[in-house]
Amino acid sequence: MIIQGILDNSLNGQLCIRGFANIKELARLSEADYSYQRGLLNRSDISDFLENQTYLFFPEVILSYKFKYKFDDKKAAPLKLIQEGKRFKSNVVGDNTEIVIKVIEPKDKNSFPVKIVELKLDDNIEKPFHRIDGNHRLNAAEKSNSEKVERMVIPFCILLGTEYYDEKGIYTNDESKDFDKAIKVFFHNINTKTIPLTSEENLKVMIDDKENFSDDELADIFTGRHPILTRRLVEKVNPDIFTGISHILKNNYRTYFNDIFRRLLNGDVDEETAVEEVTNSLQAVNQLYNDNTSLKGNDSFGLLTAFLWYHIHGIDKYNAFKNWILNNHIFEINEVKASSLINIFDKLISQEIKVFVAMPYFDGNPNIVEEYNKIYSDVITGIAKEYKINISLFPIMSNKGATGDQIQDIINKIKEAKIVFADITNNNANVLYEMGWARALEKKVVIVKREHSEPTKSDIQNDTWHEYDDSCRSISLGKIVKDNIVEILRNNYGLISERV
């Protein structure tokens, strides 16, 4: 492989070659040093950028290369020869690399000579170059099967150093140490000393310029239609009206709108109605922040995005999410990713909340047990329907199918349950045992008992319990069951919002 370019010194005198070469060849000949560079990110958008972008342009990739040089030879060191415009060929056994330089003298006395170089690499050396900047672009090109990428030529800069050898092999001196040190400093400077445009500044350049960037061009540049919808929303709504969330939007409203539409278009939202839906949801969430001091003090971009996401996808989920955030003081987190909040809450509400009832076998009458089953089941089914919550009852004393260990079955159900009702009427020993097991597992336990039954045992005298009227237990017990489940779902799980 022959690399051609122009030889010159950079700002601080670092010798380098600048030129153009095929991107896949540069990828094949180079590797990153992960001892100080970050690992590769899973970025499919970089591949899309290389393969599909109409306005494809990016700065040069920066590599480094060390000439192999045996110190005890009479030949001058490579960088000295190269600076003088002379040919250099490696004198290390097994390396046939050489560099040839042609100096073009200027016709204008005010100009400088140009040094054209050919770096002839030894094909036996697999990865002669190390990547300093451009690792993700080169990696994406290496994996791409696109014909466009196969033909792609990109600018490069190769920083030159020397790897010294003696009769024992590689040895290190001050010059080679300084070069290795400089490479790391260059990497640091490239990644920290520049001040890139903000996302808002980048978006404003194209979204606001309808004359030069049509909707179709925006979709092509951004590989999606979200910036078109952002443009429509910016034209429709003055961001200044969102006084409750103005401290978050500030001058970043294009970025925020664009992110929302990008998320929505990956889902099931109709593109034709998306602008109207986002506008309505922005107004609702803005009002929520205006009405709530705790939220108005939070400037998390992610939390705001999650609120908007849930409002767009249905008022029931939105109310549940709002209650979860407020009841669990999640608004106290300064910054959190919207995707993290959405994933956590979706998992929370998708989990089935099981209710277990420990109660005596009253009078040995299966019809009474069935009546209790109906009371609890009807209430829980009603809660599930009213609040759109995945909650269900373990049927009381229902043992159908193959014979099994009933005690173990009860223990397993208590482990799985989120809420446990314990009917301690007449201090039934089995119920007290099951209640103790549930409390040891820190389940949400609700104690109930019939009116006028035996006094409770001393160990639970200080506990709260609820007495129901056995003469109308479907109403009396039903109300107790509903009120306590709703309160637990509201205060402990944040799945039910406060009634206004």
Buried (B, 14 or more C-beta within 10 A) or exposed (E): BEBBBEBBEEEEEBBBBBBBBBBBBBBBBBBBBEEEBEEEEEEEEBBEBBBEBEEEEEEBBBBBBBBBBBBEEEBEBBBEBBBEEBEBBBBBEEBEBBBBBEEEEEEEEEEEEEBBBBBBBBEEBEEBBBBBBBBBBBBBBBEBEEEEBEEBEBBBBBBBBBBBBEEEEEEEEEEBEEBBEBBBEBBEEBEEEEEEEEBBEEBBEBBEEEEEBEBEBBBBBBEBBBBBBBBBBBEEBEBEEBEBBBEBBEEBBBBBBBBBBBBBBEEEBEEEEBBEBBBEBBBBBBBBBBEBEEBBEBEBBBBBBBBBBBBBBEEBBBBBBBBBBBBEEBBEEEEBBBEEBBEEBEEBBEEEBBBBBBBBEBEEEEEBBBBBBEBBBBBBEEBBEEBBBEBBBBBBBEEEEEEEEEEEEBBEBBEEBBBBBBBBBBBBEEBBEBBBBBBEEEBBBBBBBBEEBEEBEEEBEEEEBBBBEBEEBBEBBBEBBBEBBBEBBBEEBBBBBEEE
